[in-house]
Amino acid sequence: MLFNSIEFAIFLPLVFAVYWFVAPKSVFLQNLVILISSYFFYAWWDWKFLGLIIFSSSLDFYIGRTLSKTDKLSQRKLLLYISIVCNIALLGIFKYYNFFAENFSTAFRFFGYSIDPDRLNLILPLGISFYTFQTLSYTIDVYNKKIRPTNDILSFFCFVSFFPQLVAGPIERASSLLFQFTDKKTFNYQKAVDGSRQMLWGFFKKIVIADNCAYYVNIIFSESDQFSGSTLALGAILFAFQIYGDFSGYSDIAIGIAKLFGFEFKQNFAFPYFAKNSVEFWRRWHISLTSWFRDYVYIPLGGSKGGYKKTVRNVFVVFIISGFWHGANWTFIIWAIIHFLFYLTTIRYIKSRNATLEGNIIDKYPKLKKALNILFTFAVVTFAWIFFRAENVQHAFNYVSEMVTASFFSIPSFLFEERLQFVLFFVGFQMLIEWKGRFNNHALELFLIQEPKYFRYGFYYGLIMIIFLFGSQQQEFIYFQF
């Protein structure tokens, strides 16, 4: 069930009404409504994969409880390994089996041997990369005694399957979300209004920005050999705004929905295209995933404590795993390596000037230089997106080679089409609003809050009209495939 669908427009108000008007006095009933609604939401796509969520939830719930009953290190490690192996195995079979089987076969053919491993005709379960990491973080935190395991199985199942963030995040930790299910919720009007504003902005980014950009991106990438270098550059830029509008739009909608039900999710995007370097970009982009890799991969490997060479190794491992997390394709690995090299260059540049990696690290530079840093960072990120979007490695390199030609300086195709002009106008509008709200949790959190009510609500209704008037053909969210 898509957020931008008629079905969801019916589903959400019904769940909201039952949650607040039928089960307002019992935390058990509230959680039961959440769980049933979440399973229904997921089953709308394919009910057969509900078993995977239930299995993963049950496994880590009982492992967490068992960990609380023993202090013997060997037993605790065994339980942790069972959780890690089972969850990663499920993810590996559905997401990576065919990738490794094909590359295994290719490697043997290179040495003159013929081997043809069987392919599995599997459908990737929706959201498996997200809820797998969510349950794993619970087990690891319980093992490390950072949190106490819960005995409330209903709350735990809700934590794993809560429908706003079930299929594309944010990846919430048990320490911040699980224990929100143990307290009875009372309706908070101000929180609900703020959630509605955030949802509205998320729908604008998804329906107006991402889906309209997708129209041109699909044409340009599918027929890249037919277009000039300037058009290919335009396609890469449009994809940068498509994927940002699509994914951050989903996160805004998910966080806003959670607020309607009295829950708080952490910020998942902090206006990443305003980043001035790679380090800052990755502190602003998909924060729930990057912080997950930091806490459960980078720091356990030693972080930055073992000297420069070990730091480089640890950063490289994180980026490679991040590439694989996004998909079973070498294009994602190359995308990750590009970002690793840019990240490494940033670290070396900063350390050579005895600067700090904390905070907004280039804020002291003059305004012009800051703007140039933002544009350069965006250019590198956009270049990397070409590999992320390409069908395969050959397609990506062909796209780049065709882009970097004399035709790069020609006038792009489609530029004078009315639809593209509207798209570019709304992209500029989006960036302007987000620049105004860049220090807040979301763009509309305090936008026009001091203005008269009629002016503020006129802006909201204007956004709604734009969504209906300029919305493109309904598109799935990009990160559903991950």
C-alpha positions, 0 to 999 in steps of 0.5 A: 500500500503506497502512501500516495494511493487512494487505498492509503487515503482511506486506510489512515483515517480509519486507523486513526479513528479506531486508535483514538476513539475506540481504544484511547484508554488502554495501551494494550488495545492501542498496541493491538490496533497498531499491530493489526493495522501494520500487518494489514498494511504490509499484507496489502502488498503480499500477505505471504511475507508476513511470516518473515516479519513474524519469524524475525520478531519472534526470534529476536524477542525470545533471544532478548529474553534469554540474554537477560537470564544468563551472564555466561559469556559463551552463551550470550555470544551464541545467542547473539550469533544466532540472531545475526546469522539468522537475520543476515541469512534471510536477507542474504537469500532473498536479496543476494543469492542470485548476485553471488551465484552469478559472480561465482559462475563468472569467476570460474569461467574466467579460469576455464571452468564451466559452472552453472549454479541454479538461480532462485526465482525469489521476490524481494520482500518489501522492507526486509533491509529495514526491519532486519536492521531494526531487530538486529539493533535490539539484540545487539543492544541487549547483548551489550547491556545498553538496554533491558530486554522487554517482556511485552511481546505485543510492544516488541512486535509493534516496534518491528512492524509499525506501519509508517516506517515498516517498508522504508524506514527510518530505522528506529532503535529500540532505545528510542521507539520500543519503549514508546509502546509501553506508555498509553498515548493521549492525543496531542493536538500540537504534535498532530498539527506538526505531523500534518505539516511534515506529511504535507511537505513530504507529499509535495516532495514525492508527488510534485518533485520526485514523480515529475523528475522521474518522468524525464529521468526514465527517458534520459537514462533508458535512451542515454545514447540518444542524448547530448552530454548536457541532457545527460547532465540534466538527467543526473541532476534530475535524478539527484532531486528525484531520489531526495524528494522520493526518499526524504519525502517518504521519511517526512510522511512516515515521521508525520504519521507517527506524530498523529499517533503520539510517537516520535521518530528521529530526523532522517534527512537534515537537508543534505544538499546543503552539505559543504563536504562529504563528512557533512553530507553523510551526517545529513543523508539517511541518518538512521542508516548511517548512524546504524553503520557507525554504531554497529560496524564502524565503532566495533571495528575500532572507529578512528582509535587505531591510527589513520590506516585503520580508520581508512580501513574501517571507513572503507568497510562501512561504505562497501557494506552500505553499497551492498545494503542498497542492492545486489549490483556492482553499480552500488559498490562503485557508488560506495567507492566514489563516496569513500574516496570523496569522504577520505579526501575530505578527512585528509583536507580537514586534518591537514589544516588542524580543523575539526570534524565536529559540527558544520566544519566549514561554517567560518569560510566566507559566504562565496566559498561556502556556496562553492563548497555546497555546489562542489559537494552536490556535483560529486554526489550527483556524479555518484548518483549516475552509478546508483541509477544505471542498470549496470556498470557498462551502462554507467560508464557509457553514460559518463563517457557520453556526458563528458563530450563537447555536447556537454556545453549544448542546450539540453533537450526538453529544456523548453518543455512547459512540464520541465520548466514547472519541474525546475521551478518547483525544485527551486521552490523546494530548495528555497523553503528548505533553506529557510527551515534548514535549522529545524527538524523539517522544512515547515516546522516553523515556516510562517509560524509567526505570520497571520493564521490565514496567510499560513493556511493559505500557503498549506492549501496552496501546496495541496492545490499544487499537489493535485494540479501538478502531481505526476503518474503514481510512482512507487517509492524508490527505496521500496526495492531495498 
